[in-house]
Amino acid sequence: MYKTQMEAAKKGIITEEMRTVAEKEFRTPGEIRELVERGRVVICANKKHRCIVPCGVGSMLRTKINVNLGVSRDCRDYDVEMKKVMTAVELGADAIMDLSSHGNTQPFRQKLVQECPVMLGTVPVYDSVIHYRRDLATLSARDFLDVVRLHAEDGVDFVTLHCGITRNTIDQIRRHKRKMNIVSRGGSLVFAWMCMTGEENPFYEYFDEILDICREYDVTISLGDACRPGCLADAGDVCQIEELVRLGELTKRAWERDVQVMIEGPGHMPLDQIAANMKLQQTICMGAPFYVLGPLVTDIAPGYDHITSAIGGAVAAAAGAAFLCYVTPAEHLALPDIEDVRQGIMASKIAAHAADIAKHIPHAQDMDDAMAEARRTLDWEAQWKCAMDPETAKKIRSERKPEVEETCSMCGKFCAVRSMNRALSGEYVDIL
């Protein structure tokens, strides 16, 4: 009857996935169907990922959070990565991306498909080198495409493909003298392959064949931004914008084949440029969901980049970004451990929630209002129920117990809430 969510939407069919998303987003199924038809919302749900709880990604929906995981040559423990996955899901991550760059990745990927209920993404170009166990220059265009098919067959819901750079990008990078060149790992591999082989980017040249694969399994394409700025100085330059224009062209081609698309964005960017960059993407890519890494608003805070990212992410999402890729304290430094993952997720969740309130997403502020009521009445148990991370809040309070139980150890009887409650009820306000 239909192969993809977009095809169903165009035929006027409301799928079970659309109904699930509508219920979660306080929208009608008809509204979600129309947004999927227009490409404004994607429902990343590979037909073979049967344990998934469908989720919608779009600027008018609740801002979603992605968590990057995966092994490397220096950190090879798949069991640790699986613990990170489960921690991320428990903390409310909406998507997991397996960025493994070492070892036999397929069993881990298949385990994720079998056990993980959230959206799963990969970057097939990473896997190409390690799958074939051959140097980059020896791989053919067919090798790259076959790995895209392999990931689709395994059940991955979305794939990041760096389709927007071409051989012209080589001249641009050399001519414009960026401070950081290309910082996208996948983009750098495609760039290097083109330089070494003299051939065109296979993800661009054979885009129609990739669409066939994605249509068959209903895999969403996340059009990767190979030229995303890796430092403030490169933000909004010719290389970034030229690639974005090409991604807009590829979006049209995908929609014509009923393949769902997201667009990936910066990167590092000064705070005052973020909103304009979001609006530019929405115009060029016709409102396709925007998936951003950060943006990080300063380059000089290694160890705290989950904070620089959350600042930029809140501004980006308020201005129209739909999907935030988390950043951890280990960004630019190391593979994140479980505590880094926790810190990164919480920072991104705060940014996303702040943006949802600013965008007046239905019921986004309900829990904040409940928290205000709990704080007014000094109801600590109710406050834990409202908190994003109640365990951390409880731990801080229990380790620094106040003399006056109803207050905290910061104010004690000087607590403004306590004083106001007593004064307004006509009670004596004792301080000493």
Buried (B, 14 or more C-beta within 10 A) or exposed (E): EBBBBBBBBBEEEBBEBBBBBBEBBEBBBEBBBBBBBBBBBBBBBBBBBEEBEBBBBBBBBBBBBBBBBBBEEEBEEBEBBBBBBEBBBEBBBBBBBBBBBBBEBBEBBBEBBEEBEBBBBBBBBBBBBBBBEEEBEEBEBEBBBBBBBBBBBBBBBBBBBBBBBBBEBEEBBEEEEBEBBBBBBBBBBBBEBBEEBEEBBBBBBBBEBBBEBBBBBBBBBBBBBBBBBBBBEBBBBEBBBBBBEBBBEBBEBBBEBBBBBBBBBBBBBBBEBBBEBBEBBBEBBBBBBBBBBBBBBBBEBEEBBBBBBBBBBBBBBBBBBBBBBBBBBBBBEEBBBBEBBBBBBBBBBBBBBBBBBBBEBEEBBEBEEBBEEBBEEBBBEBBBEBBBBEEEBBEEBEEEEBEEEBBBEEBEBEBEBBBEBBEEEEEEEEEE
